[in-house]
Amino acid sequence: MRAQDPPARTGLLRRWALYDFANSAFPTVIETFVFAAYFTRQVAPDAITGAALWGLAVGLAGLAVALLGPVVGAIADHGGGQRRWLTATTALCVLPTAALWWVMPHSPHLIGALLLVGLATIGMELASVFYNALLPRLAPAERIGRWSGWGWGLGYAGGLLCLLLALFGFVREGAWFPLPRADASHVRATFVLAAVWFGLFALPLLTARLPGRDAAAGRFELKASLGDLWHTLRGLPRQGPLLRFLVARMLYTDGLATLFAFGGVYAAGTFAMTETQVLAFGIGLNVTAGLGAVGFAHLDDRIGSRNTIVIALLALLLAGAGTLLAQSATAFWVAGLALGIFVGPAQAASRSLLARMAPPEQRNQLFGLFTLSGKATAFLGPLLVGAVTLWSGSQRVGMTVILGLWLAGLALLLTVPADRPNARE
């Protein structure tokens, strides 16, 4: 922070960034690496049924988030009480996640388990609406980029550290905390770990005294809030740059999501990587993405968030092409890890760009639309990759869909005027 900024505001921003460190435990442990595999392999009657049910649950939760995000954001904008909304949605993630402890192997309660995951997913995603909207309220405009980048980098670090603690502390042979394996206690304990991790590291922000309107009682006025949201939606076509940014983000975020969904499949299928090698590559990709988010944080404040995203997308296109042209596993590793460097900046700078563009009275609902833009076409990338792969008979050709989504997002983003934060060191 600048020397003239009060130390109390710096402390609030550190608490804010720590929340990114906290919430990353859920997608890493539950959605990606541990619970998803546990459900499909040990809870569901067979892997095919498990994968189908898991995909349905995640898809329905994503649809609920897309629909609810703008609505709850409008309610928060209208009634205040932003910290209370953040606390409630955080609890909606933490409590169901902890309850996954009772999901036993070969459980007859498949739907109950998926409901818990669905509720937790909705809670985490809605919490991000209020959390992201806090950034422009706490950080000065010329420092939004670095705090967004630092927070995003901490998020990658938190997810990896929680995953490593889960693996070495509970899951692997010779774990630090040996638990019975007959009932999968050693795996189920990691779900409690993710819940405790999220709740514990979120607590500093949830107990902070926030400046301004958060002191309000947080009235729940649904009709007036929906009216505000409808007014905002009707006005979007007149806010051309904002609308074009949200659509551009929808495209390139779909490309990023598809990359993470199919990257391991591509590595295994094209280069015959083992599960251990794919996991190691995934960890490496997250490390470079976190380093990139932190490394580009100052650049965001110097040249603007839009220009930072443009640079990141150009680099993603080059590195992505390198991964598809790679003829050896070594070349794929080099290009893939280089690609990871620019994933984090594209994500972090997107958050800071909206933080700069959003009017103060519409921040929560616009970050709700921001969440919607990340979910509305989440099916498009995987569907296109699958279709093109089947048509061409080549995984390499199928994965070019990702480059197409990034290129389309970049082309539209270039029509958005560059923001000028005018950073002063």
C-alpha positions as CSV (number, residue, x, y, z in Angstrom):
1,M,0.0,0.0,0.0
2,R,1.0,3.7,-0.4
3,A,2.7,5.3,2.6
4,Q,-0.2,7.6,3.2
5,D,-2.7,4.7,3.3
6,P,-3.8,3.8,6.8
7,P,-2.2,0.6,8.1
8,A,-5.7,-0.7,9.0
9,R,-6.6,-0.8,5.3
10,T,-3.4,-2.8,4.5
11,G,-4.5,-5.2,7.2
12,L,-7.9,-5.6,5.7
13,L,-6.4,-6.3,2.3
14,R,-4.2,-9.0,3.7
15,R,-7.2,-10.6,5.3
16,W,-9.0,-10.3,1.9
17,A,-6.1,-12.0,0.1
18,L,-6.0,-14.7,2.7
19,Y,-9.6,-15.7,1.8
20,D,-8.3,-16.7,-1.6
21,F,-5.8,-19.0,0.2
22,A,-8.7,-20.4,2.2
23,N,-11.3,-21.1,-0.5
24,S,-9.0,-22.9,-2.9
25,A,-9.0,-26.0,-0.7
26,F,-12.5,-26.9,-1.9
27,P,-12.0,-27.0,-5.6
28,T,-8.6,-28.7,-5.2
29,V,-9.5,-31.4,-2.7
30,I,-13.2,-31.9,-3.3
31,E,-13.9,-31.0,-7.0
32,T,-10.6,-32.1,-8.6
33,F,-8.3,-34.5,-6.9
34,V,-9.7,-36.4,-4.0
35,F,-13.5,-36.5,-3.5
36,A,-14.3,-36.7,-7.2
37,A,-12.1,-39.7,-7.6
38,Y,-13.3,-41.2,-4.3
39,F,-17.0,-40.9,-5.3
40,T,-16.6,-42.4,-8.8
41,R,-14.3,-45.3,-7.6
42,Q,-15.5,-46.2,-4.1
43,V,-19.0,-44.7,-3.5
44,A,-20.8,-45.2,-6.8
45,P,-21.7,-48.8,-7.9
46,D,-19.3,-48.5,-10.8
47,A,-17.0,-45.9,-12.4
48,I,-19.3,-45.2,-15.4
49,T,-22.3,-44.5,-13.2
50,G,-20.2,-42.5,-10.8
51,A,-18.8,-40.3,-13.6
52,A,-22.3,-39.7,-15.0
53,L,-23.8,-38.8,-11.7
54,W,-20.8,-36.6,-10.8
55,G,-21.1,-34.7,-14.1
56,L,-24.8,-34.2,-13.6
57,A,-24.3,-32.9,-10.1
58,V,-21.5,-30.5,-11.0
59,G,-23.5,-29.3,-14.1
60,L,-26.7,-28.6,-12.1
61,A,-24.7,-26.8,-9.4
62,G,-23.1,-24.7,-12.0
63,L,-26.5,-23.9,-13.5
64,A,-27.8,-22.9,-10.0
65,V,-24.7,-20.6,-9.5
66,A,-25.2,-19.0,-12.9
67,L,-28.8,-18.2,-12.1
68,L,-28.4,-17.2,-8.4
69,G,-25.2,-15.2,-8.7
70,P,-26.6,-12.0,-10.2
71,V,-29.7,-12.3,-7.9
72,V,-27.9,-12.6,-4.6
73,G,-25.5,-9.9,-5.8
74,A,-28.4,-7.5,-6.4
75,I,-29.9,-8.3,-3.0
76,A,-26.5,-7.5,-1.4
77,D,-26.2,-4.3,-3.4
78,H,-29.7,-3.2,-2.4
79,G,-29.6,-4.1,1.3
80,G,-25.9,-4.0,2.3
81,G,-24.6,-6.4,4.9
82,Q,-22.0,-7.7,2.5
83,R,-19.9,-9.3,5.2
84,R,-23.0,-11.2,6.5
85,W,-23.7,-12.5,3.0
86,L,-20.1,-13.6,2.7
87,T,-20.2,-15.4,6.0
88,A,-23.5,-17.1,5.2
89,T,-22.3,-18.4,1.8
90,T,-18.9,-19.4,3.2
91,A,-20.8,-21.5,5.8
92,L,-22.9,-23.0,3.0
93,C,-19.7,-24.4,1.6
94,V,-17.8,-25.3,4.8
95,L,-20.6,-27.2,6.6
96,P,-21.7,-29.6,3.7
97,T,-18.0,-30.2,3.0
98,A,-17.4,-31.3,6.5
99,A,-20.5,-33.5,6.4
100,L,-18.9,-35.5,3.5
101,W,-17.0,-37.4,6.3
102,W,-20.2,-39.5,6.6
103,V,-20.1,-40.5,2.9
104,M,-18.9,-44.1,3.3
105,P,-17.6,-46.4,0.6
106,H,-20.5,-48.1,-1.4
107,S,-22.9,-45.8,0.4
108,P,-26.6,-46.3,-0.6
109,H,-27.0,-42.5,-0.2
110,L,-25.6,-41.4,-3.5
111,I,-28.0,-38.6,-4.0
112,G,-27.4,-37.3,-0.5
113,A,-23.7,-37.2,-1.1
114,L,-24.1,-35.3,-4.4
115,L,-26.5,-32.9,-2.7
116,L,-23.8,-32.1,-0.2
117,V,-21.3,-31.4,-2.9
118,G,-23.8,-29.4,-4.9
119,L,-24.7,-27.2,-1.9
120,A,-21.0,-26.7,-1.1
121,T,-20.2,-25.8,-4.7
122,I,-23.1,-23.3,-4.7
123,G,-21.9,-21.8,-1.4
124,M,-18.3,-21.4,-2.6
125,E,-19.2,-19.8,-5.9
126,L,-21.7,-17.4,-4.4
127,A,-19.2,-16.5,-1.7
128,S,-16.8,-15.5,-4.5
129,V,-19.4,-13.0,-5.7
130,F,-19.3,-11.0,-2.4
131,Y,-15.5,-11.6,-1.9
132,N,-14.6,-10.3,-5.4
133,A,-16.9,-7.3,-5.0
134,L,-15.0,-6.3,-1.8
135,L,-11.7,-5.7,-3.7
136,P,-12.6,-2.2,-5.1
137,R,-14.1,-1.3,-1.8
138,L,-10.8,-2.0,0.1
139,A,-8.1,-1.3,-2.5
140,P,-7.3,2.1,-4.2
141,A,-7.9,2.0,-7.9
142,E,-4.2,2.1,-8.8
143,R,-3.5,-0.9,-6.6
144,I,-6.4,-3.2,-7.5
145,G,-4.3,-5.2,-10.0
146,R,-1.6,-6.2,-7.6
147,W,-3.9,-7.2,-4.8
148,S,-6.0,-9.3,-7.2
149,G,-2.9,-11.0,-8.5
150,W,-1.5,-11.5,-5.0
151,G,-4.8,-13.0,-3.9
152,W,-5.0,-15.3,-6.9
153,G,-1.4,-16.4,-6.3
154,L,-2.2,-17.2,-2.7
155,G,-5.2,-19.2,-3.9
156,Y,-3.0,-21.5,-6.0
157,A,-0.6,-21.8,-3.1
158,G,-3.4,-22.6,-0.6
159,G,-4.9,-25.3,-2.9
160,L,-1.5,-27.0,-3.4
161,L,-0.5,-26.9,0.3
162,C,-3.9,-28.3,1.4
163,L,-3.6,-31.0,-1.2
164,L,-0.1,-31.9,-0.1
165,L,-1.2,-32.0,3.5
166,A,-4.0,-34.3,2.5
167,L,-1.7,-36.7,0.6
168,F,1.2,-36.8,3.1
169,G,-0.9,-36.4,6.2
170,F,-3.7,-38.9,5.5
171,V,-3.8,-40.7,2.2
172,R,-0.4,-42.1,1.3
173,E,1.2,-45.2,2.9
174,G,3.1,-44.1,6.0
175,A,1.0,-41.0,6.4
176,W,1.7,-38.6,9.3
177,F,-1.8,-39.3,10.8
178,P,-2.5,-43.0,10.1
179,L,-6.2,-43.7,10.1
180,P,-8.2,-46.9,9.3
181,R,-8.3,-47.8,5.6
182,A,-11.0,-50.4,5.7
183,D,-13.8,-47.7,5.8
184,A,-11.7,-45.1,3.9
185,S,-11.3,-43.0,7.0
186,H,-7.9,-41.9,5.6
187,V,-9.6,-40.4,2.5
188,R,-12.7,-39.1,4.2
189,A,-10.5,-37.2,6.7
190,T,-9.3,-35.0,3.8
191,F,-12.8,-33.7,3.3
192,V,-12.9,-32.5,6.9
193,L,-9.4,-31.0,6.3
194,A,-10.7,-29.0,3.3
195,A,-13.6,-27.7,5.4
196,V,-11.5,-26.8,8.4
197,W,-8.9,-25.2,6.0
198,F,-11.5,-23.0,4.4
199,G,-13.2,-22.0,7.6
200,L,-10.0,-21.3,9.5
201,F,-8.3,-19.1,6.9
202,A,-11.5,-17.4,6.0
203,L,-12.1,-16.4,9.6
204,P,-9.8,-13.3,9.6
205,L,-11.9,-11.6,6.8
206,L,-15.2,-12.8,8.2
207,T,-14.5,-11.2,11.6
208,A,-13.1,-8.0,10.1
209,R,-14.8,-4.7,10.6
210,L,-15.3,-3.5,7.0
211,P,-15.6,0.2,6.1
212,G,-18.7,1.8,4.8
213,R,-22.1,0.3,4.1
214,D,-21.3,-3.1,5.7
215,A,-22.5,-1.7,9.0
216,A,-26.0,-1.7,7.5
217,A,-28.4,-4.3,8.7
218,G,-28.5,-6.1,5.4
219,R,-32.2,-5.9,4.6
220,F,-33.7,-8.7,2.5
221,E,-35.8,-6.9,-0.1
222,L,-36.3,-9.4,-2.9
223,K,-38.7,-7.4,-5.1
224,A,-36.7,-4.2,-5.0
225,S,-33.4,-6.1,-5.6
226,L,-34.8,-8.0,-8.6
227,G,-35.9,-4.6,-9.9
228,D,-32.4,-3.3,-9.6
229,L,-31.0,-6.4,-11.3
230,W,-33.5,-6.0,-14.2
231,H,-32.6,-2.4,-14.6
232,T,-28.9,-3.4,-14.7
233,L,-29.6,-6.1,-17.3
234,R,-31.6,-3.7,-19.5
235,G,-28.8,-1.2,-19.3
236,L,-26.0,-3.6,-20.3
237,P,-26.5,-3.1,-24.1
238,R,-25.9,0.7,-23.5
239,Q,-22.7,-0.2,-21.6
240,G,-21.0,-1.6,-24.6
241,P,-17.5,-2.0,-23.2
242,L,-18.8,-3.8,-20.1
243,L,-21.0,-6.2,-22.0
244,R,-18.2,-7.0,-24.5
245,F,-15.8,-7.7,-21.7
246,L,-18.2,-10.1,-20.0
247,V,-18.8,-11.9,-23.3
248,A,-15.1,-12.0,-24.1
249,R,-14.4,-13.4,-20.6
250,M,-17.0,-16.0,-21.1
251,L,-15.1,-17.2,-24.2
252,Y,-11.6,-17.3,-22.9
253,T,-12.6,-18.6,-19.5
254,D,-14.4,-21.5,-21.2
255,G,-11.1,-22.1,-23.0
256,L,-9.2,-22.1,-19.7
257,A,-11.8,-24.4,-18.0
258,T,-11.6,-26.8,-21.0
259,L,-7.8,-26.8,-20.7
260,F,-7.9,-28.0,-17.1
261,A,-10.7,-30.5,-17.9
262,F,-8.9,-32.1,-20.9
263,G,-5.2,-31.3,-20.2
264,G,-4.7,-34.6,-18.2
265,V,-6.7,-36.6,-20.8
266,Y,-4.5,-35.2,-23.6
267,A,-1.3,-35.8,-21.8
268,A,-2.2,-39.4,-21.0
269,G,-3.6,-40.2,-24.4
270,T,-0.9,-38.5,-26.6
271,F,2.2,-39.0,-24.5
272,A,1.2,-42.1,-22.5
273,M,1.7,-40.4,-19.2
274,T,0.9,-42.3,-16.1
275,E,-1.5,-41.1,-13.4
276,T,1.4,-40.0,-11.2
277,Q,3.0,-38.1,-14.1
278,V,-0.3,-36.4,-15.0
279,L,-0.8,-35.4,-11.3
280,A,2.8,-34.1,-11.2
281,F,2.1,-32.1,-14.4
282,G,-1.1,-30.7,-12.8
283,I,0.8,-29.6,-9.7
284,G,3.4,-28.0,-11.9
285,L,0.8,-26.1,-13.9
286,N,-0.8,-24.8,-10.8
287,V,2.6,-23.7,-9.4
288,T,3.5,-21.7,-12.6
289,A,0.0,-20.2,-12.7
290,G,0.3,-19.0,-9.2
291,L,3.8,-17.5,-9.9
292,G,2.4,-15.9,-13.0
293,A,-0.5,-14.3,-11.1
294,V,1.9,-12.8,-8.6
295,G,4.5,-11.8,-11.1
296,F,2.1,-9.9,-13.3
297,A,0.3,-8.2,-10.4
298,H,2.4,-5.0,-10.6
299,L,2.2,-5.0,-14.4
300,D,-1.6,-4.9,-14.1
301,D,-1.4,-1.7,-12.2
302,R,1.1,-0.2,-14.6
303,I,-0.4,-0.9,-18.0
304,G,-4.0,-1.7,-17.0
305,S,-6.0,-4.9,-16.6
306,R,-7.2,-5.1,-20.1
307,N,-3.7,-4.9,-21.6
308,T,-2.5,-7.5,-19.1
309,I,-5.2,-9.9,-20.2
310,V,-4.3,-9.2,-23.9
311,I,-0.7,-10.1,-23.2
312,A,-1.7,-13.2,-21.3
313,L,-4.0,-14.4,-24.1
314,L,-1.4,-13.8,-26.7
315,A,1.1,-15.8,-24.7
316,L,-1.5,-18.5,-24.1
317,L,-2.1,-18.9,-27.8
318,L,1.7,-19.3,-28.5
319,A,2.3,-21.7,-25.6
320,G,-0.9,-23.6,-26.3
321,A,0.2,-24.0,-29.9
322,G,3.5,-25.3,-28.6
323,T,1.8,-28.0,-26.5
324,L,-0.1,-29.2,-29.5
325,L,2.9,-29.2,-31.8
326,A,5.1,-30.9,-29.2
327,Q,6.3,-34.3,-30.4
328,S,7.8,-35.5,-27.1
329,A,6.8,-35.5,-23.4
330,T,9.7,-33.2,-22.6
331,A,8.6,-30.6,-25.1
332,F,5.1,-30.9,-23.9
333,W,6.2,-30.3,-20.3
334,V,8.2,-27.2,-21.3
335,A,5.4,-25.7,-23.3
336,G,2.7,-26.7,-20.8
337,L,4.5,-25.2,-17.8
338,A,5.2,-22.0,-19.8
339,L,1.5,-21.9,-20.6
340,G,0.7,-22.1,-16.9
341,I,2.6,-18.8,-16.3
342,F,-0.1,-16.9,-18.2
343,V,-3.2,-18.7,-16.9
344,G,-3.1,-16.9,-13.5
345,P,-2.7,-13.4,-14.9
346,A,-5.6,-13.9,-17.3
347,Q,-7.8,-14.8,-14.4
348,A,-6.5,-12.3,-11.8
349,A,-6.6,-9.3,-14.3
350,S,-10.1,-10.2,-15.3
351,R,-11.2,-9.7,-11.7
352,S,-9.4,-6.4,-11.4
353,L,-10.7,-5.1,-14.7
354,L,-14.3,-5.6,-13.6
355,A,-13.5,-4.1,-10.2
356,R,-12.4,-1.0,-12.0
357,M,-15.3,-0.9,-14.4
358,A,-18.2,-1.7,-12.0
359,P,-20.1,1.3,-10.4
360,P,-20.0,1.1,-6.6
361,E,-23.7,0.6,-6.3
362,Q,-23.7,-2.4,-8.7
363,R,-20.6,-4.2,-7.7
364,N,-22.2,-7.3,-6.2
365,Q,-24.7,-7.8,-9.0
366,L,-22.0,-7.2,-11.7
367,F,-19.7,-9.7,-10.0
368,G,-22.7,-12.0,-10.0
369,L,-22.9,-11.5,-13.8
370,F,-19.1,-12.1,-13.8
371,T,-19.8,-15.5,-12.2
372,L,-22.5,-16.1,-14.8
373,S,-20.1,-15.3,-17.6
374,G,-17.8,-18.0,-16.3
375,K,-20.6,-20.6,-16.1
376,A,-23.1,-19.9,-18.9
377,T,-21.2,-21.7,-21.6
378,A,-19.1,-24.1,-19.5
379,F,-20.5,-26.9,-21.6
380,L,-19.4,-25.4,-24.9
381,G,-15.6,-26.1,-24.8
382,P,-15.8,-29.7,-23.7
383,L,-18.6,-30.4,-26.2
384,L,-16.6,-28.9,-29.1
385,V,-13.4,-30.7,-28.1
386,G,-15.2,-34.0,-28.0
387,A,-17.0,-33.4,-31.3
388,V,-13.9,-32.2,-33.2
389,T,-11.8,-35.1,-31.7
390,L,-14.4,-37.6,-33.0
391,W,-14.6,-35.9,-36.4
392,S,-10.9,-35.7,-36.9
393,G,-9.8,-38.9,-35.0
394,S,-7.1,-36.8,-33.4
395,Q,-6.7,-35.4,-29.9
396,R,-4.4,-32.7,-31.2
397,V,-6.9,-31.4,-33.6
398,G,-9.7,-31.6,-31.0
399,M,-7.6,-29.5,-28.5
400,T,-7.3,-26.7,-31.1
401,V,-10.8,-25.7,-30.0
402,I,-9.2,-24.2,-26.9
403,L,-7.0,-22.0,-29.1
404,G,-10.2,-20.9,-31.0
405,L,-11.9,-19.9,-27.8
406,W,-8.9,-17.9,-26.6
407,L,-8.6,-16.2,-30.0
408,A,-12.3,-15.3,-30.1
409,G,-12.1,-13.9,-26.6
410,L,-9.0,-11.9,-27.5
411,A,-10.6,-10.4,-30.6
412,L,-13.6,-9.2,-28.6
413,L,-11.5,-8.0,-25.7
414,L,-9.5,-5.7,-28.1
415,T,-12.8,-3.8,-28.7
416,V,-12.9,-2.9,-25.0
417,P,-11.1,0.4,-24.1
418,A,-8.0,0.0,-22.0
419,D,-8.3,1.0,-18.4
420,R,-5.7,3.5,-17.1
421,P,-5.0,2.9,-13.4
422,N,-2.2,5.5,-13.4
423,A,-0.2,3.6,-10.7
424,R,2.3,5.6,-8.7
425,E,5.0,3.8,-6.8
